[in-house]
């Protein structure tokens, strides 16, 4: 992350719509951070969303932070600290893990990118300073150093079924996986326009997802090089109905796709107060076979009991009546209370059983509203019926709409 993004001037010329990113209040220990503006969209959101599902979409991510671990003991140290097993990790692999505090709460959600000479940790910007500070406290005799590189390293991403082909057409391989055939959890080191780029694959939208880490000064030339594909037609899409190989997109289109794909995000859908068992991604981040790490006893005890107090779930709302458009479908705003359906017959004020975290309208489900919500555990069974106050637009009066708890967080996946 660099604030503002190195692409800010280019995006202004492209008439991007900007929105402020971040939790309502900066997370404890985050320090004095600059405000983070992200490009929300450049064009109609449905056009940008279609690029994710049908071609390639290029996303800027100034809201991501970066820690860099160096020193001979970096892997051993991190393996003692985080929730994921790392002792068998090899260079050019990536693994996801939580960094917890003593109470077992999630201080950071990490994607660890393992290279020959260092480990790069991708995390939410608002967690970076706190994570460095708390991890530093556990360095005693280890040969390891932690740098908060959030101001010098930047993150972009390519999402879509043709992302590998687009990247490979501009990339010179240096080390690791082949960019044209990189698999989930693999890492490639490449050069684009003479600049080194680290690529790891994380399919957060349900399509191929290539996360790009590069130096801040390389962002503009690399972005402009990749953008050449936006002026080329995808194979088989010329003539009166062209389709560009790549389209720049904003946060809104990515947000729709990642919710559809069942990807909750730290600081949006769960945060520093959550335990791993409440996150909805426990088994993706936590190994129950590894040795000790900070907060392990709490995680193991809760897993054995199988009953966290609350959990992130997926809510699918009843299909909108016809005719309906994306603009007319009431959506559940973040922070909206969730009530059991039916409401008390007596007319007394119902007590909420949870809170909506993120919501959107799903193009792959015919415009049906969907959402992630943090619900009390006893109401998380698949099929549970709930009611949520939804808004057609910010000035409208909320309308209670029925929804159903889904069996998993994934609303749609490519067959």
N, C-alpha and C positions, 0 to 999 in steps of 0.2 A: 504494500500500500504506500502511495505517496499522496499527500494532500496539498493542493487538489491533484487529481489524476493527471499524469503527463499528457493525456489525451483531451484535456479540458478545452483547449482552444479549437482543436479539430471538431470536437463534438458541438461546440457553440456554432461553428460554421455550418454544421449539419442540422442545426436547429433542434438539438436534442432537448427533451424535457427532463429537467433535473429534479430529483427528490432527495431528501435528507435520509441517510441511513443511520440506524443505531437504536439501542434500547431507549426507553423513555428517559432513563437516568443512566449515566455512565456507570459501568459495573465497578464494584469496589476494587481498589487497587489499579484501576485503569490509568490513573494519572491524568494530566492535562492533555487531552487529545484534541487535535483539530477537528472541526466539523467535517463529516464525510458526505459529500454529494455524489450520488450515483446517477448515471444516465438511465432514466426510467423507460424511455422509448424514443425511437427516431421516426417511426411510421405507425400505422395502425397496428395495435398489438396482435391482431389475428394474423397479419402478414408476417410479423416477426416470429410469432409462435409457429407458423407453418414451416419456416426455415429450419426450426429444430426438428420437426417431425419428417421433413421431406428432403432436406439438403444439408447445409451446414450453417451454423449461426456463431458469430464471433461476439463474445461478451467480455466487457471490461469489468474488473472486480477490485476497485479501490478500497472496498470494505474488508478485504482480507489482510491479516497480519502474518508475519513470518519470523520464526526463531531459527537460528542456525547453530547447531551443536558441532563442535570440533574437539579434537583431543583423542588420544588412544583409547580412553575408557568410555567414549560417548555412548556406544551401544549397550555396554554393560550397565552404565549408569541409568540410561533410560529404561532398560528392562526392569530395573528395581523400582522405578518410579511409576510407570504407567500400567494401565489395566490389560494391555495386550501382550502376548508372548512375542519377544523379539530376539531371543537368544539364537534362533535358527535363521534369522533374517539375513539376506544376502544383498550386496550392492545391486542397485537398479530394481529394487522392490519397494512397494509402498504399502503401509498398513495404517489402519485407523485405530485410535485408542483414546481413552479419557485420561486426563490428569486430575486427580481428586485431592481434596483437602483432608484433614484428619477426621472430619465428620462424615467422610464419604460423599460429599457434595462435589459436583462437577465444576472444577476450576477452568478447564479448557477441553474442547473437543478437537483432537489433533489428527491431522493426516501426515504421517511421518514418511518422508521421501528419503530413502537410504542410498547414498552415493559412496564412491570409493573413499573420499577424504572428508566427508561431512554428512550430517543428517539435517535435512530441511523440514521444519514443522510448519504446516499451513494451519492457521486457526483464525477465528474471528478477531478482527482488529481490536475490539474492546476487551478481549481476554489476553492480549499479547503481553502487556506490561506486567499484569498480575502473575501470569504464568512464569515469566522469566524471574520475577522477584521470588516467588515461592519455590521454584526449582533451584535457584541459586543457593537457597538456605540449606539444601541437602548436599551440596558439594563440600566434602570434607577433605579427603585425601585423593579423590579421583582426578585423573588427568582429563578434564573436560572443561570447556568454556562455552557459555551461552551468549549469543548476540541477538538482541532484538533488531532484526534487519528490516522492520516494517517500512522504514523510510527509504531504504536503498534497493529493496527487491519489490517487484510488482507482480500481480497475478492477472492473467487473462484466461479465457477458456474457449474451446471450440466444441460445440454440441451438434450432433446430428448424424444420420446414417452415413454421410459421405465425409465426415470430419477427418478420418485417417487419410483418405485419398487427397483431400485438399492440403493437409499439412505436409504430406510426403512430397507433393509437387513443388514445395518451396524449401524443403529441409535438406540439409547436408548431414547425414548421420555422423555422430562422433563416438558414442558409446551406448551400451545398453540395448534395449529392445529396438526393433525396426519400426520407425514411425508409421509405415504403411500397414503394419499388422500388430500393433501394440495391444496387449490384452489387459483386462482389468487387474490392477495391482502391480503392473509392470511400469518401469521407468525408462525413458529414453533421454539421452543428451544429444542435442542437435545444434546446428547453426542455421539461422535465418538472416539473410542480408548481412552476414559477417558477424552476427551476435549470437552468443551462447544462450540456449534456452533449455531448461529442464522440463520434460513433459511426463506427466503420470496420468493414467487413465482411471477415471472415476465416473461411472455412468449415472450421475445424479438426476438426469431427466428421463431415464428409461431408454435413451439413445446412447450412442458412443459419446463419451465425454472426455475431452483431453484438456487437462489443466496445465497451463503454461506458467512457469516461474522464470523471470528474467530481470536483469538489472534495469533500474528506472530509466537510465539514459538510453536503453535499447528499445523502450516501449514504442515510441513513435515510428522508428524505421521498421520494426517488426510488424506493427499493426498495419502500416501502409503497404507493406509487402503482401501480407495476407489478404488485404482488401482488394488486391488485383483480381482475386477470384470473384469478387462481387460484380465485375464487369465482364465476366465470361458466363456463357450459358451452360447449364448442366447438360450432360449427355442425353440426347433424345428430346431436348426441350428448346428447340429453336423455332423460327418462324413466328406466327402470330401469337403463340402462347409461350414466350420464353420463361425460363426459370434460372435465376442466377445460381452459380455454384455455391455462393456464400452470401450471407446478409448480416450486417452488423445489427445487433439486437440490444435492447435494454433490459433492466431488471424485471419489468412486468411480465414479459414473455417467458423469461427463465422461471419466474416464480410460479406461473401456471403449470409449466411442464414438470417442475420438481415436486409440486404437491401431487399432481396426477401420478407420478412415479413412486410416491411414498417416501420422500426424502425430507424428514424434518431437519431443521437447522438450529444450531445452538444460538442463543440470544433471541431467537424468534419463537420457536416452538417448545423449547425447554431452556433452562438457564442455570446460573450459579446456585440456585436454591434446590435444584433437582438432584435426585440420586440416580445412578445408572439405570436401576430397574424401572424408573419412571419415564425414561427418555424415549421409549419405543424402539431403540436401536441397541439394546443391551448386548445381544449375542454377536452383533457386528463389531463391537468395541471392546468386549471383555472376554478374556480367557479364564476359564474356571479350572485349568490344569496347571497354570504356572505358579511360581513361588510368590513370596510376599511382595506387596506394594502398598503404598500409603492408601488407607481406607479399605483394604481388602477384607478385613474382618466384618465390616458393616455390609459390604457387597455380598459376601458369602452367606451371611446370616439371613439377609433379605431374600436371596435366591433360594435358600433352603426352605424358608417359610412360604415363598411364592406369593407374598402378599404385600407389595408396596402400597402406600396409602393412595397413590394416584398414578395414572399412566397416560401417556400420549396415545390417542386413538384416532382413527379415521371416521369422519361423519359424512355420509352421503345423504343429501336432502332428497325429498320426494321430487320426481321429475316435474319441471315447470309445466304449467298448462300451455296449451297451444292457442294462438301463435305466441311465441316468445322470442325475444332478441337478447343478446348479451347485455344490452343496456337496461332492459326491463326486468331482468331476473334479480330478485332481492338476494343479496349476499350477506353472509355472516361476518361482521367486522371483527378484527382482533380485539380481544377483551370482552366480547359479548358473553353473558352468562348462559349456561346450558341448564335446562330444566327437564325433569322427567315428564314423559307424556303418558297418561293425561295429567293435567294440572289437578290440584285438590278440588274435589267437588264442592267443598264448603265455601270456596271463593277466597279463602285465606291466602296471604302472600306466600308463594312457593319458595322454598330454599333452593338455590342453585346447587347442582351436583358437579359443576365444572366450569371451565372457561375456554372459549375459542382462542386458538393461537394464530393460525393462518387460514385464510379461506379464499376460494376462487370459483370461477365457473369453468367446468371442464369441457373443452371442445370435443374430446374423444368420447364423452358420455352425453353428447347431444345438448350441451349447455347446462347440464345439471350442476347445481352448486355442490361443492365438496369442501371439507375443512379438516384441519387437525385441531384437536381439542384435548386439554388436560382434564380427565374425568376422575372422580373418586373411584377407587378400585372396584367396589361392589356394583358399579354401574357400567363396567367396561365389557361385559359379555356381548359377543356378536349378536345382533338382532335387537338389542335394547333400543327402545324408541324414546326420542328426546325432542324437545322444542327449543328453538333458538330465535331470539329477536334478530331479524334481518332487515337490511336497508336496501331500498331500490336506488337511492342516491343519498349523499351525506345530509341533505336538508330534510329528507323524508322521515315520517314517523316510523319507528320499527314495527315490523309485523312478525308475529310468532309463526315460524315455519317448522314442520316436522322433519326429522332426520333419523337415520338408523345407524347405529354403531356397526362398523364393518369388521370382517374377520381379520384384516390386516391393514397396514397403512397404505398398501399399494392399491390405488384405484384403477390403474390401467397399466398394462405392460405389453410390449410388442410380442406377438405370438411367433 
